[in-house]
Amino acid sequence: MGPLTDNLPRFRFRDLPDDLIRTVFEASANNRDEFSWSLVRVSKTVRSWVEPVLYRNISLDHMKPLHLLHDTITSYSSSKPSSFYSAHVRRLYFGDPWVMQLRKVINILLACSNVTRLSATMLVPGAADDCLVGNHKVWEALRPTWLTINPCLFSPTHRHFRFTAARGSDITQTCNPIFTNVTHLELYFIRPSGDIAWSWSTLSLLSTLTHLCIATISGHRALDCASWNLRAALPWFPPALVVCVFAIPRMNSHFPPNEKQLVLNNGWRVDPRIVAAVSREYYMSELEKGPEGAWIEDEAIYRWNEHKDRADDDDAFWERAVAMVQRRREAIATSTQAGG
């Protein structure tokens, strides 16, 4: 008996309806891997289908992809219309906090002005003051709903959450419209609190804010800065806030000797809405200790180890944080009922 394929009609992909073919290619492009990017070479038609998908979520984990995207956007010979990026880019993550090419970041933001999720945690060299929030117009056009940003990116006059001027006020020039639609906000503190004075009393103005995270780079001074700002923010939590995460970073392949105490001192004991978050690596290392490390499940959640993993973990990270707050509420309610 010969191979079955000898007697079967050959499948013809082109016989499928165009809308189904397009759906197949768009679904394949969602993976954003090397194969996905190779699809742009199939044909001009396929390229027009998959490029909007490929550019929907952009993660720039180090300088090389940042340079490549910048050169593509600013190239006079680009095959894409100038409106392509504003029409299609929705999530933009600058995953390297040590990026020193802030002017290139600004040019990318100018092209991607309709992003709904933005992560910008880079350090700021002094020579780039003209690129800061308050000094460059690009920040006034952005209206993300999810925002991760380093307070060092704000000029001293704009270190607050006021996004619109009160009626009859003349302080419009110092407003931060970037906060207008924010529901998920992460402030990524790098410098000691004395260097960056933030107006936490304006936090209560963010009526749409439901998720807040105060994070930092590794280092004891930076951790102290974040802890100080957590407590400064507490009295001004807006009514809609569901959860506030205090994120303790991975410490360059080792953990701080007092990491457990950092978790206990900056979690739900400060406020029931506060959740401590540690790196996934530390979280798993505690669980591997057995009963001795079981405390971590009740006291903290985990998040990504490296910035490059942020884009793929953001949704799940916030879900874990909200679930932790909900579990505590249920435990308190059960305890109250039992006591009554």
C-alpha positions in Angstrom: 0.0 0.0 0.0 1.5 3.3 -1.0 1.7 6.4 1.2 -1.6 8.0 1.9 -0.4 11.3 0.6 -0.1 9.9 -2.9 -3.9 9.8 -3.1 -4.8 13.0 -1.3 -5.3 16.3 -2.9 -2.6 18.8 -2.0 -3.7 21.5 0.4 -3.8 24.9 -1.3 -3.4 27.7 1.3 -4.5 30.3 -1.3 -7.8 28.6 -1.6 -8.8 29.9 1.8 -10.7 33.2 2.2 -8.5 36.2 2.4 -9.8 37.2 5.9 -8.9 33.7 7.2 -5.4 33.8 5.7 -4.9 37.2 7.3 -6.1 35.9 10.7 -3.6 33.1 10.5 -0.7 35.5 9.7 -1.7 38.0 12.4 -2.0 35.2 15.0 1.5 34.0 14.0 2.9 37.5 14.4 1.6 37.8 18.0 4.5 35.7 19.3 7.0 38.5 18.4 9.8 36.0 17.9 12.3 35.6 15.0 9.8 33.6 13.0 7.2 36.3 13.4 9.5 39.0 12.1 10.4 36.8 9.1 6.7 37.0 8.0 7.2 40.5 6.7 9.3 39.0 3.8 6.5 36.7 2.5 4.9 39.4 0.4 3.9 43.1 0.5 0.3 42.1 1.4 1.4 39.9 4.3 3.7 42.6 5.5 0.8 45.1 5.6 -1.1 42.6 7.8 1.6 41.6 10.3 3.6 44.8 10.8 0.8 46.5 12.9 0.8 43.4 15.1 4.6 43.2 15.4 4.8 46.9 16.4 1.9 46.9 18.8 4.1 45.9 21.7 7.7 47.1 21.6 10.3 46.1 24.2 13.7 47.8 24.0 15.8 45.8 26.4 19.2 47.3 25.6 20.8 50.0 23.4 21.0 48.0 20.1 17.2 47.6 19.5 16.7 51.2 20.7 19.2 52.5 18.1 17.6 50.3 15.4 14.0 51.6 16.1 15.2 55.2 16.3 17.0 54.9 13.0 13.9 53.2 11.4 11.6 55.9 12.7 13.8 58.9 11.7 14.9 57.5 8.3 13.9 59.5 5.3 13.8 56.3 3.2 11.4 54.5 5.6 8.6 52.5 3.8 6.2 53.4 6.6 4.1 56.6 6.7 4.9 59.0 9.5 1.5 58.1 11.1 2.3 54.3 11.3 3.8 54.3 14.8 1.2 56.6 16.4 -1.5 54.4 14.8 -0.2 51.0 15.9 2.3 51.2 18.8 0.3 50.7 22.0 2.9 49.4 24.5 6.4 50.7 24.7 8.9 49.5 27.2 12.4 51.0 27.7 13.8 48.0 29.6 17.3 49.3 30.3 17.5 51.8 33.1 21.0 52.8 32.1 20.0 54.2 28.7 21.9 57.4 28.2 20.4 58.4 24.8 17.4 60.3 26.1 17.1 62.4 23.0 16.6 59.2 21.0 14.0 58.1 23.5 12.3 61.5 22.9 12.3 61.0 19.1 10.7 57.5 19.6 8.0 58.9 21.9 7.2 61.7 19.4 6.4 59.0 16.8 4.6 56.7 19.3 2.4 59.4 20.9 -0.7 57.1 21.3 0.9 54.5 23.6 -1.4 53.2 26.3 1.4 51.5 28.3 4.7 53.2 28.8 7.7 52.2 30.8 10.5 54.7 31.0 12.9 54.1 34.0 16.2 55.3 32.5 18.7 57.4 34.4 19.1 61.0 33.2 22.4 62.6 32.4 22.6 66.3 33.3 23.1 67.2 29.6 19.6 66.0 28.8 17.7 68.5 31.0 15.8 69.8 27.9 14.3 66.3 27.5 12.7 66.2 31.0 9.0 66.2 31.8 8.2 69.9 32.0 10.9 70.9 29.6 9.9 69.0 26.5 6.5 69.1 24.8 6.4 65.3 24.0 5.3 64.5 27.6 2.3 66.7 27.3 0.9 64.7 24.4 1.2 61.3 26.1 -1.9 59.8 27.8 -1.0 56.3 28.9 -3.2 54.3 31.2 -0.3 52.2 32.5 2.8 54.2 33.3 6.1 53.2 34.8 8.5 56.2 35.1 11.5 57.4 37.0 10.9 60.6 39.0 14.3 61.8 37.9 12.7 62.3 34.4 10.6 65.2 35.9 12.0 68.7 36.1 11.8 70.1 39.7 8.6 72.2 38.9 6.8 69.0 37.7 7.4 66.6 40.5 3.7 66.2 41.3 0.5 64.5 40.0 -1.5 67.6 39.2 -2.6 67.0 35.6 -5.0 69.9 35.1 -5.2 73.4 36.5 -8.0 74.4 38.9 -10.6 76.8 37.5 -9.2 80.3 37.5 -5.7 79.1 38.2 -2.6 80.3 36.3 -0.5 77.2 36.9 -1.3 75.4 33.7 2.3 75.6 32.6 3.4 73.3 35.5 0.7 70.6 35.0 1.4 67.0 34.1 -1.2 65.8 31.6 0.7 62.5 31.3 -1.2 61.5 34.5 -4.7 62.3 33.1 -5.8 58.7 32.4 -3.5 56.7 34.5 -4.9 53.6 36.2 -1.7 51.7 36.8 1.3 53.7 38.0 4.8 52.6 39.0 7.3 55.2 40.2 10.9 53.9 40.0 13.0 55.7 42.6 16.7 55.7 42.0 18.1 58.6 44.0 17.9 59.3 47.7 14.7 61.1 48.8 16.7 64.3 49.5 17.6 64.6 45.9 14.0 64.1 44.5 11.3 65.9 46.5 8.0 64.6 45.2 4.6 66.3 46.1 2.7 63.3 47.4 -0.2 65.4 48.5 -1.3 65.6 44.9 -1.6 61.9 44.6 -5.2 62.1 45.8 -6.0 64.0 42.6 -5.6 60.8 40.5 -9.2 59.7 40.6 -8.7 56.9 38.1 -5.7 55.4 39.8 -6.4 51.8 41.1 -2.9 50.3 41.0 0.2 51.9 42.4 3.8 50.6 42.7 6.8 52.1 44.4 10.0 50.5 43.1 13.7 51.1 43.1 17.0 49.8 41.9 19.3 47.7 44.1 21.3 49.4 46.8 20.5 50.3 50.4 20.2 54.1 49.9 17.7 53.5 47.0 15.7 51.1 49.1 15.6 53.6 52.0 14.4 56.2 49.5 11.6 54.0 48.2 10.5 53.1 51.8 10.4 56.7 52.8 8.3 57.6 49.7 5.9 54.7 50.4 5.1 56.2 53.8 4.9 59.7 52.4 2.3 58.5 49.9 0.2 56.6 52.3 -2.0 59.5 53.7 -2.8 60.5 50.1 -3.9 57.2 48.6 -6.9 58.1 46.3 -10.3 56.5 47.1 -10.2 54.2 44.1 -6.8 52.7 44.9 -7.0 48.9 45.2 -3.4 48.0 45.8 0.0 49.6 46.4 3.0 47.4 45.7 6.4 48.0 47.4 8.9 46.3 45.0 12.2 45.1 46.3 14.7 44.5 43.4 17.0 41.6 42.6 20.4 42.4 44.1 22.9 41.5 41.4 22.8 37.7 41.9 22.6 38.0 45.6 19.9 39.0 48.1 20.3 41.7 50.8 20.9 40.1 54.2 17.8 41.9 55.6 15.4 41.1 52.6 12.9 39.3 54.9 12.8 42.3 57.2 12.3 44.7 54.2 9.3 42.6 53.2 7.8 42.6 56.8 8.5 46.3 57.3 7.0 47.5 53.9 3.9 45.3 53.5 0.4 44.9 54.8 1.4 45.9 58.3 1.8 49.5 57.0 -1.6 49.4 55.3 -3.9 46.5 54.2 -3.6 47.7 50.6 0.1 47.4 50.5 1.8 44.3 49.1 5.5 43.6 49.1 7.0 42.2 45.9 10.3 40.4 45.6 12.1 39.0 42.6 10.9 35.6 41.4 14.4 34.2 42.1 14.3 35.2 45.8 10.6 34.0 46.2 11.5 30.6 44.8 14.7 30.3 46.9 12.6 30.8 50.0 10.1 28.2 49.0 12.9 25.7 48.5 13.7 26.0 52.2 10.5 24.2 53.1 8.7 25.2 56.3 11.4 27.8 57.1 10.7 29.7 53.9 6.9 29.2 53.8 6.4 32.7 55.3 7.0 34.2 51.8 3.6 33.0 50.5 1.7 35.0 53.2 3.9 38.1 53.1 4.8 38.8 49.5 4.3 38.2 45.8 7.0 37.8 43.1 7.7 39.7 40.0 10.2 39.5 37.1 13.9 39.1 37.9 15.2 41.4 35.0 13.7 44.5 33.3 13.6 42.6 30.0 10.9 40.3 31.5 8.6 43.2 32.5 6.6 43.3 29.3 5.6 39.7 29.6 4.8 39.7 33.3 3.1 43.1 33.9 -0.5 41.8 33.7 0.2 38.7 35.9 2.1 40.8 38.4 -0.8 43.1 39.0 -3.2 40.2 39.2 -1.1 38.6 41.9 -1.0 41.8 43.8 -4.8 42.3 43.8 -5.3 38.6 44.7 -3.1 39.1 47.7 -5.1 42.1 48.9 -8.3 40.1 48.4 -7.1 37.1 50.3 -6.3 39.3 53.3 -9.7 41.0 53.2 -11.4 37.6 53.2 -9.1 36.4 56.0 -10.0 39.5 58.1 -13.7 39.0 57.4 -13.6 35.4 58.4 -11.7 36.2 61.6 -14.1 39.0 62.4 -17.1 36.7 62.0 -15.5 34.0 64.1 -14.8 36.5 66.8 -18.3 37.8 66.7 
